[in-house]
Amino acid sequence: MKKFIHDFTVLSNTRLNQKYFVLELHASAPLPRIEPGQFAAVLVPNPAEVFLRRPFSIHDVDFTKNTIKLFIKIVGKGTEALSQIQTGETLNLIYPLGKGFQIPRQSKILVVGGGCGIAPLLFLVHALHSKGIGCDILLGGHSADDLIIFEQFAKYGSIHLMTEDGSAGEKGLVTQHPLLGNSIIEFHTIFACGPTPMLKAISDLAARHYIECQVSLENTMACGIGACLCCVVKTTSGNRCVCTEGPVFDTKELAGWHQPMVKCDL
Ligand code: FES
């Protein structure tokens, strides 16, 4: 899939809480085809301090307005600098990078997001909705702060929330939710993004019930184009770069993932 380098104008920078903000960006050229699950490498202003581009999942796309959104968690210098960007400023993006979710024609779908792993899933449920495919959406986090945008998801499916401290939805880990318990057999496909232990636990549950499962991995990335090999994951066909062969993988392709249940921290 062809990649582009475009300048985007910042239409808005919405601070959601201490941890998260959302950038709405207008492209200087018509947006190309973008798959849910793909990402962009963003050149952070002030390159003297932050040299490498930062990878962010494409959170949502509006092709009629020629805009994309990025949902970003503040974790270091790069994201802190981006959180300060003002309306009207310009950001340079390389996109769309990687391979996204493969959407079945029709299926009973469960979408599961944990922590900032919810970032690529809004575009996914938006795309499913546009194709007339309903879904259940299960979002989990440490607290309500991590689920601040759940109402955006509720437009596109049946929403279910879990938090570890019980401040939103049910108390506990997403993997303890009934949708991943007795109700899991109702689903044909599971899409998930979040911490690796959570994804491995979901992959294991899906495998036990012969359910298709695609996960978006959050491996550390540097170049984003398959050159530095820092994002490699073991697959059944050898080592693969998450930035070019993923970030979305069918869990059957991931070596050693269908193992006995692992402990999940989310
Ligand atoms: Fe450099 Fe994937 S981030 S190879």
Residues whose N, C-alpha, C, O or C-beta is under 5 A from the ligand:
A	BS01	FES	T220 M221 A222 C223 G224 I225 G226 A227 C228 L229 C230 C231 C241 C243
